[in-house]
Amino acid sequence: MILSVPDMSCGHCAAAVEAALTRADPAARVAVTVDLPARRVSVEGLTEAAAVAALAAAGFPAARV
């Protein structure tokens, strides 16, 4: 799934987003690809609800594209 993360604006933000998603479910094999210029994240291995909740908890509201 691809999520829009409009508040992601720098490398530190991208690292925080990736970390939040990979920690969301330690038992899952989560794959994250960050496209910083587009402010989008590709996520596999999590449900949409889990990914959006993890990002919201990290301070990065997100929505599915």
C-alpha positions in Angstrom: 0.0 0.0 0.0 1.1 3.6 -0.6 0.6 6.2 2.1 0.8 9.9 1.8 2.7 11.5 4.7 2.5 15.2 4.1 4.5 16.2 7.2 7.5 14.2 6.2 10.0 16.9 5.0 13.6 15.8 5.7 15.8 12.8 6.1 15.3 12.7 9.9 11.5 12.6 9.3 11.9 9.8 6.7 14.0 7.8 9.2 11.4 8.3 12.0 8.6 7.2 9.6 10.6 4.1 8.6 11.4 3.2 12.2 7.8 3.7 13.4 6.5 1.4 10.7 9.1 -1.3 11.2 8.4 -1.3 15.0 4.7 -1.4 14.6 4.5 -5.2 14.6 7.8 -6.8 15.7 6.5 -10.3 14.6 5.7 -9.1 11.0 8.1 -8.8 8.1 7.5 -5.2 7.3 9.0 -3.7 4.1 9.1 0.1 3.9 10.2 2.3 1.0 10.3 6.0 1.5 9.9 8.5 -1.3 10.8 11.7 0.4 10.3 14.2 -2.5 6.8 12.8 -3.1 6.2 12.5 0.7 4.9 9.0 0.2 5.7 5.7 1.8 5.2 2.2 0.4 4.4 -0.3 3.1 4.1 -4.1 3.0 3.5 -6.5 5.9 1.1 -4.3 7.9 -2.6 -3.6 7.6 -3.6 -0.1 6.6 -5.0 0.6 10.1 -1.8 -0.6 11.8 0.4 1.5 9.5 -1.7 4.7 9.9 -1.9 4.2 13.7 1.9 3.7 14.0 2.6 6.9 11.9 0.0 8.9 13.9 1.6 7.8 17.1 5.0 9.0 15.8 3.5 12.4 14.9 3.1 11.8 11.1 -0.6 11.7 10.1 -1.0 9.6 6.9 -3.6 8.6 4.5 -3.8 5.9 1.8 -3.2 7.1 -1.7 
